[in-house]
Amino acid sequence: MKVLTRFRAASLALGIATLGAAGAQAADLKVGLITSLSGPVSSLGIPYEKGIRAAQAYMPDLNGHKVQVIVLDDASDPSTAARNARKLIEEDKVDIVIGSAGTPSSLAIAAVARETKTPQISIAYADLPKEDGAWMFTLPQPASLMMSAMLENMKKSGVKTVGYIGYSDAWGDLVYDALTKGAPSYGIKVLNNERFARADSSVAGQVLKTVALHPDAVMTGASGTPGALPYLSLAERGYKGKLYGMHSLINPDFIRVGGTAVDGVIVPTGPVVVADQLPADNPMRKVAMAFRDAYQKANGAVPTDTFSAYSFDAWLVTMDAAKRASTKAEPGTPQFRAALRDAIESTHELVGTHSVYNFKPDSRFGSDDRSRVVVKLEKGQWKLVP
């Protein structure tokens, strides 16, 4: 995947505006996507871009009008993400920003979105107090919602103690907070709080300290390729307890790097990951299967991650809201951006791949209990846990 200095300029050959083509004719709606096409978060960021391709194959226009997408690489750096957001909004005049691949970068974008009064859909987990996050909407399920599914599974499995190893950043904090706040009501004790950086090449010290406490299970607050490190080290130390993680681990590179060490890990996820294993009456099954078909058409392969489906859903939310906002103002204007924000906030029962979305003024999240299932990794395949 070749990324140009300013943005990816490869044509999608879909009969619509090219991705960030310099000098392209102005579109009726402009969408900016900031993701990590390089750097340590790229194992998540590249699927997000592929998800947008799938979304454009599935829904290429807005009421017959063109939609232009500009894709920028933040190189897994929050400060670059913020600069990209400002460029997209002030120079390219986008109507909405989608991104980014990591929590720190999404929060950096949110500050610019708030300042410029531009709606943002975060495709990484990000949460802010009401005023700070007034222009941001988050598609990944709340950590507390997903963690409760893990704690329920732990209780059923007889787990009484759990060790924690997570990133030393906002995502690691969010997972740890959800774990410690929820565990007591399930009769589970959290024994420790070990952290590592996304760019670290070893977590041997953190794992040694954790194993020494003899926990019944280990939960990690990590994602993507680096998320395999704790499990690799646990396997090296002969740890035999239960293995848990979060939905941020569902990525082919995590499976490839982790190998047999990650076999048996249990995580919560959106229904899209096991779409073909869902009951026929599940409202998300049809959309999730349509996403798979569109992804195959756009990318020449079937999806093997959970992240691309979030950017696909971001497109569905954007297009649904833009249809309503366009009756009040013209794209490319501050009035349209405000109307688009309000339209997203009033989204009601919009069926996506991960969730049936309902946004409200007092919540940045659109998900509910329908947006989570529990899966277990068995011989490289995610299997639905009843």
Helices and strands as residue ranges (DSSP letters): E 29-35, H 42-58, E 67-73, H 78-90, E 96-99, H 103-116, E 120-122, E 136-138, H 143-156, E 161-167, H 170-182, G 183-186, E 189-190, E 194-196, H 204-211, E 217-221, G 225-228, H 229-236, E 242-244, G 247-249, H 252-258, G 259-262, E 266-269, G 271-277, H 285-299, H 307-325, H 334-345, E 350-351, E 356-357, G 369-371, E 373-378, E 381-384
